Amino acid sequence: MSTPERGSLPIPDRRYEGLIAYDARDPDSAFAPIAPLRPPEGAPNVLLVLLDDVGFGAGSAFGGPCAMPTAERVAAQGLKYTRFHTTALCSPTRAAMITGRNHHAVGMGHITENASASPGRTSVRPNFTAPVPEILRLNGYATAHFGKCHEVPVWELSPAGPFDRWPAPGNGFQHFYGFLGGETNQWYPVLHSDTTPIDQPALPEDGYHLMEDLADQAIAWIRQNASIGGGRPFFTYFAPGATHAPHHVPKDWADRYRGRFDGGWDALREATLARQKELGVVPPETELTARHDEIPAWDDMPDDFKPVLARQMEVYAGFLSYADHHVGRVLDAIDELGQLDDTLVIYIIGDNGASAEGTLNGTLNELAIANAPGVETHEYLRERIDDIGTPKAYNHYAVGWAHAMNTPYQWTKQVASHFGGTRNGTIVRWPKGIEARGEVRHQFHHVIDVAPTILDVVGLPEPDTVNGVTQEPMHGVSMAYSFDDAAAAERHETQYFEMIGNRGIYHRGWTAVTRHRTPWIITGHGVAFDDDVWELYDTTEDWSQARDLAAERPDKLHELQRLFLIEAARYNVLPLDDRLAETTDPHVAGRPEIVQGTSQVLFPGMRALNEDCVINVKNRSHAITAELVVPDGGAEGVLFSQGGVTGGWALYLKDGRPKYHYSWAGLEHYEVAGGEAIPPGEHQVRLEFAYDGGGLGQGGTATLYVDGEEAGSTRVEHTSAYVFSLDETSDVGVDSCSPVCDDYPAGTANAFTGELRFLRIDLGDDSHDHLIDHEIKAQLAMTRQ
């Protein structure tokens, strides 16, 4: 049997050119058996695990306070990489990882919601940078992605597609089960199976949690492949979205940490560094970097508020342990099949540093920051301490905890200049191919090294062409050289970093870095790039970037600054772009929009519509009209819903009566109902909202009409000015995720039981969009990544 030529994908089919006999019984009609496409002999399975928003100092495998027994077990049977780096942000890390190219070079210099027309920030992966799952699939691997994507351009996120850049089929996965955005409600997720929106299989009151569901789905797929996959090895990308906010976890997992964080974040950093030194994941001489003035000291927080802060961290720690537990279930399932020792496991503990997007005090509802500023006072949060982590909340922890989770390094997620934003503990296990056990590797590596490592291990070349397109070579290097040689000279010698103006360069042990902006401060960034202050660190002597040598070695600093510019020009980093507020506006950013105009008609079956898919009713008068047919015996259920537990609105029938409910950030609820049940037959239900005007987030009057006759009216004192939800969607004929209100059940039980012909939304001419504070819109966008 000839060996296929794998340099051009898909592998070209070859015509049969031998003798063709007249009769199939003729001995000359004997043909070689059909040979299914398979990777090279001995190619292992690959399990790539990527957690979300986990800092270097969070998990126990790298000295952190959060128990991760699965990670520890994998590390004991494999290798810990202590100098592995990400891009400091979600979408860019994921795009760089699966392509093996730098994030700007694949158009992902920012999150998808802030994409612009600049080549390095379009969010559109060029077709000359094929991702590793596509390469593996075209070489005979079974491929599947479970969990978070956040790589689809926002104007292609609707159920109408196009699906060219969805995980399946666009990124080379044969199957996808998970969510497309930067975050989702772990109790009420927005789920897709391949390109189809689906309902979650159970509700929180029945014990549902997304983390367990994703593990169940991955296990089922892996077992199916083992059973009827014909011996194909698998590539499973397990990216659950944990521990991105909202931090949701079953209460008993959070309660395991009761009292463990009462000492605060400053003491926690010191204790973590001591454990890191004991484990050997940092050298004994490593210094604890100073806490910057922008981050409050634990002792400066009010004593009566500290229990709230401690509970935030207990919930986060429980969430991380819970996630690690379910990663362990996936590994155990592979082991039960007898395939674990021949599975390359790459366990990356975080797609960036810990997130500092939860404000200095933390939050019970991330959207309250913009829609209800000033409401989440210390007293408010104290009264609701027991809601943290539950289906009632959409919570995030305080900045101080994020800083502690990145011990011993400076700064946090978004800050690509410093290791607190980019250094993530990583574990590699492959007993059949790696002799070393329980060892530590200190070579410098980056997330772009993952794809070359996988191809190296499975014995596949980087293809020259994919689907007829000549490919750009991968920018990363294989890590395999270090598998059995702890002293091997590192091969990834140079790496630039850039995110929203924060930038740096690594070269042969030295780093030159500059922090252009602070993650949790959105407004007031006007510093010119040339005025940024650069720092210089010799990380061969100063592991944690604690001693700035810029004043002592200006020559070295200038050398590295020039090198940064060379790399920036090479990989589409230029022009530098620190805009957040401006690029939330598609017209300024230069990206397409899904919905335009002042009217939209929606039809039954349309669901999982994010807010970019539905005409914007905020800050202006509007009308919602539903044409429906009530059957004999009456009708119940939701006609249209937008948002969920974090705020939104719904038009529905209850006891046959039309009702409209408005939730202001989940804090205040307003309702108007018709006085009588709608009789059988064709009818029109209409809600007219007369906006007060005078600014953003103002009140208005909601009036219900049935067949043109007024059926009820109510005042709505406050409205959401910016966004109803960061992840929950709009649905026609049902409210599929967390319900907007308690007046109807969650899940498909609230579906409309009559016939909904269509629903139309019309906007008034009193728009106040010109008053929108784009800085706040930017802050909301940045909480999604």
Disulfide bonds with the S-S distance in Angstrom:
none
